Amino acid sequence: MALRRPHRKSRHGCVECKRRRVKVCIGATHILHRLAPTNSDFPQCDEVRPTCSNCAKRHAECEYGSSTSLLWANDEPGRSSLASGSDSGPHSSPVLGSPNTDSLGILGRLSGDNAASTLPSPALNLHDLELMMQWCNATYHTLSRNELTDPIWRNIVPDEALSHSFLMHGILALSALHLARTGPEPSRRAGYLNRAVAHQNQALALFRELLGDITDANAKAMFAFASIVVVYTFGFPHTPDAQDAWTCVDDLYQVLILTRGIQQVIRSPADCLRDSQFAPILQVEEVHAFLSEDATVTIKRLHEANENYGAHHSTHDREVYQETINNFAEMLSWVQGGMTASTVAGRWAIRLPQRFLELLRQREPLALVMLAHYGVLLRYLKHRWCFDEWCVRVAKAVWAILDRRWRPLVDWAMREILGANYVDEIDGSVLQ
């Protein structure tokens, strides 16, 4: 007995051919049917778009009910029968498997089964991915001033880090430090701190190699990392020494030295950055406000003390202290005017005369007085995790070091930082 050829049907002919009960030819074989139709009365619809051959010959309007024929026109027979809902029987081998099997097969073809089997599987570093998420969700705010600089620190800086490993390590280091200081799970904070140190060490090693070779290509990365280093240094936890107040002073002195040194890095590429996507970071909005009455009185007292001390000591650096006091007054007007970005902490340090830092290292009393007033600026930044403990530690340290002749000059600063009853709070206490 001769085998019967499978009869293939399609439900995707044009509306006119369906009305005339014209059979439909599917697949590439429609060309043969057009050349030699088997039934002149009912020529098959060849589904040619936009007008099939039958309608073209009869000059009839050709319309299709849907575009589904585009999906099935060249399908395998088994798929066509499944699509039409026919039952192929228990012994048939349908072309289509289960949806899950089909999906996995498609994925295999997309990934290249043969090639993939010879390549090592890429490993995910979930720890670093966690730190990058921390950066994009929270840590970038530490360096940003406003909505104009938000997208730079959140998006552009990480994009720049893809080409500069030292910047990527810096981002991950600061994010890990942020989690170490503020993470919701205290048991994990030591681990975050270790990762912060590890990333920062790698970043600094790579950064140092480029310090003498800042170019247009790496200027943005160098600038961003320099800013990150300053925040990292402020934010790194310091163990207070209850027996030696100088430990706190020396810690802050090192931060100020580093901040000024980093400024030299920032200053070098600044010109080329002004015309780049980083430009809003360099455009600092100087918000000047009238100082409060008690702040104005304090500034006047500091200038008077400087003049009086200079009149009795010929070696006194009167101009250095005058410049330092004026610098403090300007930064105080910034914070009282609403500027509470991290920029304030760095700006005061950057504008300090180099000689002032030498006087601080020599432990001159008036230099310590000005350091206590710097603590007032840090108090306005206390809401930022990297500055939260500095103002209190500095105030208590300076108060413990100064003798009774100099303490009246820091009275206003102590009240601003610790409150009106600061004497009762710190007498007999240790640094916290």
Protein Blocks (a to p, Z undefined) as FASTA:
>chain_A
ZZdddddddfkbcfklmmnopacdehjklmmmmmmccblklccdehiafbdfklmmnopa
cddfbfklmmmmmgcfklmmmmnopaebjkbccfbdcfklmmmmmmmmmnommlmmmpcc
ddddfklmmmmmmmmmmmmmmmpmblmlmmmmmmmmmmmmmmomklmmmmmmmmmmmmmm
mpcblklmmmmmmmmmmmmmmmmmmmmmmmmmccfklmmmmmmmmmmmmmmmmmpccddd
fklmklmmmmmmmmmmmmmmmmmmmmmmmmmmmmmmklmmmmccdddddddfklmmmmmm
mmmmmmmmmmmmmkbcfklmmmmmmmmmmmmmmmmnopacfklmmmmmmmpcfklmmmmm
nopaklmmmmmmmmmmmmmmmmpmklmmmmmmmmmmmmmmpcfklmmmmmmmmmmmnojk
lmmmmgopacZZ
